[in-house]
Amino acid sequence: TRKDLLGRVWVTGFVFTRCAGACPVMMSKMYGLHKAFPQVTYVAFSVDPAHDTPEVLSAYVKNNSLPAEWLFATGTYDQMQSLAKDGFKLSMGPGSRPEEPIIHSDRLIVIDRYGRQRGSFTTADMDGMARLEETLKRVLAEPSIPVTKLPTVNAFLNGFAGFWLIVGLIFIKAKKPGAHKACMLAALASSAAFLVSYLTAHHFLGSTPYRGQGALRTVYFTILISHTILAALVVPLALVTVYRAFRADFARHRAIATWTFPIWLYVSVTGVVIYFMLY
């Protein structure tokens, strides 16, 4: 799946094993790329799923001495057509001759580490391949953000926020306002970092569905819904609470902190709980 390939630079194209036209050229070009860029992942989608079963694809790889680490994927014909046309903006349709049952694009697509398409290149001429290689060099040289690790980072940041909130409460109960202030700012920084990390993860990874069933599913969605609503509420609450403290408006600061603290702590703790229920 797309998530499985996050963190890798990959090149893909649409082929089928019975193809006698563009496919041999495409596979030859991919093999040349593999030799020049072995660190890249190569993925081929079959547009002929009725014939290209997993067994047929395995035999095709072996008979053509293709690298074992290449990925060959297929699905239903409609799925492949949707992927080609809607996902990669490539042509695909039925052919008009028995020896050419399916017509498809001869282009190869470069996908970066974050699942973004960085270019579509024809394999029919040297200029297209030269531009593809230049794009690969540029994409490979770009810094990498380990987006697949962000959910774990998010859980730690939520945990840190909850920790600093509790320690901050202990300090203010002990009448140590300086230490209390430092802890609250640390909690605010942790929550702000979480928000940035969460939005980044959501952009690249999307939503992760909960796969549990039964009573646990009810528990999960009860926690998730309450967490989501209170997370939206805690942002303005936390900012106003901190603002009043900096203005030395301590009476109003304490009044709103009575609400902010338990909501903020609940959001932080349930964020960690949601992570463990999902992963």
C-alpha positions in Angstrom: 0.0 0.0 0.0 1.0 3.7 -0.2 1.7 3.7 3.6 4.1 0.7 3.1 6.1 2.8 0.6 6.3 5.9 2.7 9.9 6.8 3.5 11.1 5.3 0.2 11.7 6.9 -3.2 10.1 4.7 -5.8 9.5 4.4 -9.6 6.4 2.8 -11.0 4.7 2.0 -14.2 1.8 -0.1 -15.6 2.6 -3.2 -17.6 1.3 -6.8 -18.2 3.1 -10.0 -18.8 1.5 -10.8 -22.2 2.4 -7.3 -23.6 4.6 -7.4 -26.7 4.6 -3.6 -27.3 5.7 -1.0 -24.7 6.2 -3.3 -21.7 9.5 -4.9 -22.7 10.9 -1.5 -23.3 9.6 -0.2 -20.0 11.0 -3.1 -18.1 14.3 -2.7 -19.8 14.4 1.0 -18.9 13.5 0.1 -15.3 16.2 -2.4 -15.1 18.7 0.2 -16.3 17.4 2.5 -13.6 17.8 -0.2 -11.0 21.5 -0.6 -11.9 22.1 3.1 -11.7 19.9 3.7 -8.6 19.7 0.5 -6.6 18.5 2.4 -3.5 15.2 3.2 -5.2 12.2 0.9 -4.9 10.7 -0.3 -8.2 7.0 -1.1 -8.4 5.1 -2.5 -11.5 1.3 -2.6 -11.6 -0.3 -5.2 -13.9 -3.2 -3.9 -16.0 -4.2 -7.5 -16.9 -5.2 -9.0 -13.5 -7.4 -11.7 -15.0 -4.2 -13.3 -16.5 -1.5 -11.9 -14.3 -2.1 -13.9 -11.1 0.5 -13.8 -8.3 1.9 -17.1 -9.7 2.1 -15.7 -13.2 3.9 -12.6 -12.0 6.4 -14.6 -9.9 7.2 -16.7 -13.0 7.5 -13.6 -15.1 10.1 -12.2 -12.7 12.0 -15.4 -12.6 11.9 -16.0 -16.4 13.1 -12.5 -17.2 15.8 -12.5 -14.5 14.3 -9.4 -12.9 15.5 -8.4 -9.4 13.7 -10.3 -6.7 13.2 -7.1 -4.6 11.0 -5.5 -7.3 7.4 -5.3 -6.3 4.7 -6.4 -8.7 1.1 -5.6 -7.7 -2.3 -6.2 -9.2 -6.0 -6.0 -8.3 -9.3 -6.0 -10.2 -9.4 -4.5 -13.7 -11.5 -1.6 -12.4 -9.1 -1.0 -9.5 -6.1 -0.9 -11.9 -7.9 1.4 -14.3 -8.9 3.8 -11.4 -5.3 3.7 -10.1 -3.9 4.5 -13.6 -6.4 7.1 -14.6 -7.3 8.8 -11.3 -4.2 8.1 -9.2 -1.4 8.6 -11.8 -3.2 10.4 -14.6 -2.2 7.8 -17.1 -4.1 6.3 -20.1 -5.4 2.8 -20.0 -8.2 1.0 -21.9 -9.1 -2.0 -24.0 -7.1 -2.7 -27.1 -8.5 -3.3 -30.6 -6.3 -6.4 -31.5 -6.0 -9.8 -29.9 -2.2 -9.4 -29.6 -2.8 -6.1 -27.9 -5.8 -6.7 -25.5 -4.9 -3.7 -23.3 -3.6 -0.2 -24.2 -1.7 1.6 -21.5 0.8 4.4 -21.0 4.5 3.8 -21.5 5.4 6.4 -18.8 7.3 5.8 -15.6 6.4 7.9 -12.5 8.8 9.0 -9.8 7.3 9.1 -6.2 9.1 10.8 -3.4 9.5 9.6 0.2 6.2 11.3 1.2 4.1 9.7 -1.5 4.1 12.7 -3.8 4.4 12.3 -7.6 7.4 14.2 -8.7 7.2 13.6 -12.5 5.9 11.4 -15.3 8.4 10.4 -18.0 8.1 8.6 -21.3 10.3 5.6 -21.9 10.0 6.0 -25.7 13.0 8.4 -26.0 16.3 9.1 -24.4 15.3 12.6 -23.4 12.5 11.3 -21.2 14.8 8.9 -19.4 17.4 11.6 -19.0 14.9 13.9 -17.3 13.7 11.0 -15.1 17.3 10.3 -13.9 17.8 14.0 -13.1 14.6 14.0 -11.1 15.6 10.9 -9.2 19.0 12.4 -8.3 17.3 15.5 -7.0 14.6 13.6 -5.0 17.2 11.3 -3.5 19.3 14.3 -2.4 16.4 15.8 -0.5 16.4 15.6 3.3 14.2 12.8 4.7 11.5 13.3 7.4 10.8 9.9 9.1 7.0 10.4 8.7 6.2 6.8 9.6 7.6 7.4 13.1 5.5 10.5 13.8 2.6 8.6 15.5 5.1 7.4 18.1 6.6 10.9 18.4 3.1 12.3 18.9 2.4 9.8 21.8 5.7 10.9 23.5 4.8 14.6 23.1 1.4 14.0 24.6 3.0 12.1 27.4 5.5 14.9 28.0 2.7 17.4 28.1 0.8 15.4 30.7 4.0 14.9 32.8 4.8 18.6 32.9 1.2 19.5 33.8 1.3 17.2 36.8 4.7 18.4 37.9 3.6 22.0 37.4 0.5 21.4 39.6 2.8 19.9 42.3 5.0 22.9 42.2 2.2 25.5 42.5 0.7 23.5 45.4 4.2 23.8 47.0 4.1 27.5 46.4 7.0 27.5 43.9 5.6 29.8 41.1 8.9 29.9 39.2 9.1 26.2 38.8 5.4 26.0 38.1 5.8 28.6 35.3 8.7 26.6 33.7 6.6 23.4 33.8 3.6 25.0 32.3 5.7 26.5 29.5 7.2 23.1 28.9 3.7 21.6 28.7 2.7 24.3 26.2 5.8 23.7 24.1 5.1 19.9 24.1 1.5 20.4 23.0 2.5 22.9 20.3 5.1 20.5 19.0 2.5 17.7 19.1 0.1 19.8 17.0 2.7 20.4 14.3 3.8 16.8 14.3 0.2 15.5 14.2 -0.8 17.7 11.3 2.4 16.6 9.4 1.6 12.9 10.1 -2.0 13.4 9.1 -1.0 15.1 5.8 1.4 12.2 4.8 -0.2 9.2 6.5 -3.9 10.0 6.6 -6.1 8.5 9.2 -5.4 5.1 10.8 -8.6 3.0 11.1 -9.3 1.2 14.4 -9.6 -2.5 13.7 -10.9 -3.7 17.1 -14.4 -5.1 17.6 -16.9 -5.5 20.3 -16.8 -3.5 23.5 -13.3 -2.2 22.9 -14.6 -0.5 19.7 -17.2 1.3 21.7 -14.6 2.3 24.3 -12.2 3.5 21.6 -14.7 5.7 19.8 -15.9 7.1 23.2 -12.4 8.1 24.0 -11.6 9.4 20.5 -14.7 11.6 20.2 -14.3 13.1 23.7 -10.5 13.6 23.0 -11.2 15.3 19.7 -13.8 17.7 21.1 -11.8 18.7 24.1 -8.5 19.0 22.1 -10.2 21.7 20.0 -11.4 23.4 23.2 -8.1 23.2 25.1 -6.2 25.3 22.6 -7.9 28.7 23.3 -8.2 27.7 27.0 -4.5 27.1 27.4 -3.6 30.3 25.5 -5.9 32.5 27.6 -4.7 30.8 30.8 -1.0 31.4 30.0 -1.8 35.0 28.8 -3.4 35.9 32.1 -0.5 34.5 34.0 2.0 36.6 32.0 -0.2 39.6 32.7 0.0 38.8 36.4 -3.8 38.6 36.4 -3.6 35.7 38.9 -7.2 35.8 40.2 -8.6 35.3 36.6 -5.7 33.0 35.8 -6.7 30.6 38.7 -10.3 30.8 37.7 -9.8 29.6 34.2 -7.0 27.2 35.1 -9.5 25.3 37.2 -11.1 24.3 33.8 -8.0 24.3 31.6 -5.9 21.9 33.7 -8.2 18.8 33.8 -9.2 19.2 30.2 -5.6 19.6 29.0 -4.5 16.7 31.1 -7.3 14.5 29.8 -6.4 15.4 26.2 -2.8 14.5 26.8 -3.4 11.2 28.5 -6.1 10.1 26.1 -3.8 10.9 23.2 -1.4 8.3 24.5 -4.2 5.8 25.1 -5.5 6.3 21.5 -1.9 5.6 20.2 -1.7 2.3 22.1 -5.2 1.3 21.0 -4.3 1.9 17.4 -0.7 0.7 17.2 
